[in-house]
Amino acid sequence: MSSKVAISLTTGLEDAEKVTIALPIELADVATDPVRVEVPKDVLHHAPPLEDHSPLSRREEEAIAGYFGVRPY
C-alpha cells in the first residue's frame, strides 16, 4: 500500500523533548480514538522532524517514506 497522506504528531513529554514529525498514514490506525501508532518510540524519536506545517515537498515525502520503510506513492 502506498499513499501521499501523512499525519503529523508531536513526540516527547517535556517541551525540550518535543519534536513534530510526519508519519505515513498506513502506520497509524486512524479508526481509533485516540489514533494508535504501531511504531517503536525510538524510531519515532529519530524520525526526520517537520520544520513547519507547510505542505511536504516530494523530496520530503520520499525521505519520510524511506525512513519508515514504506513506498511514497
C-alpha positions as CSV (number, residue, x, y, z in Angstrom):
1,M,0.0,0.0,0.0
2,S,1.3,3.5,-0.7
3,S,-0.2,6.9,-0.1
4,K,0.7,10.5,-0.2
5,V,-1.3,11.1,3.0
6,A,0.6,11.7,6.2
7,I,-0.3,12.7,9.7
8,S,1.8,14.9,11.9
9,L,2.4,14.1,15.6
10,T,4.4,15.5,18.4
11,T,6.7,13.2,20.3
12,G,8.1,13.7,23.8
13,L,6.5,14.6,27.1
14,E,8.7,17.5,28.1
15,D,8.9,20.7,26.0
16,A,12.7,20.2,25.5
17,E,12.0,16.7,24.0
18,K,9.0,17.6,21.8
19,V,9.5,17.1,18.1
20,T,6.9,17.2,15.4
21,I,7.2,14.5,12.7
22,A,5.2,13.3,9.7
23,L,4.1,9.7,9.8
24,P,2.8,7.8,6.7
25,I,-0.9,7.2,7.3
26,E,-0.5,3.5,6.7
27,L,1.4,3.2,10.0
28,A,-1.5,4.7,12.0
29,D,-4.9,3.3,12.9
30,V,-7.0,6.4,12.4
31,A,-10.2,4.5,13.1
32,T,-9.4,4.5,16.8
33,D,-9.8,7.4,19.2
34,P,-7.1,8.3,20.1
35,V,-5.2,7.4,16.9
36,R,-3.0,4.4,17.5
37,V,0.6,4.3,16.1
38,E,2.3,0.9,16.0
39,V,5.9,2.3,15.6
40,P,8.5,1.9,18.3
41,K,9.2,5.0,20.3
42,D,12.9,5.1,19.4
43,V,12.0,5.0,15.7
44,L,9.6,8.0,16.2
45,H,12.2,9.9,18.2
46,H,14.8,9.6,15.4
47,A,12.4,10.4,12.6
48,P,13.1,13.4,10.3
49,P,11.5,16.4,12.1
50,L,9.0,18.8,10.5
51,E,10.3,22.3,10.5
52,D,6.9,23.9,9.9
53,H,3.4,22.8,8.9
54,S,3.7,23.8,5.2
55,P,2.9,21.1,2.6
56,L,5.6,18.5,2.2
57,S,7.8,18.5,-0.9
58,R,8.1,15.4,-2.9
59,R,11.7,15.1,-1.6
60,E,10.5,15.3,2.0
61,E,7.8,12.7,1.3
62,E,10.3,10.3,-0.1
63,A,12.7,10.8,2.8
64,I,9.9,10.2,5.3
65,A,8.6,7.1,3.5
66,G,12.2,5.8,3.2
67,Y,12.9,6.3,6.9
68,F,9.7,4.4,7.8
69,G,10.2,1.7,5.1
70,V,7.0,2.4,3.1
71,R,6.5,3.3,-0.5
72,P,5.9,7.1,-1.0
73,Y,3.5,6.6,-4.0
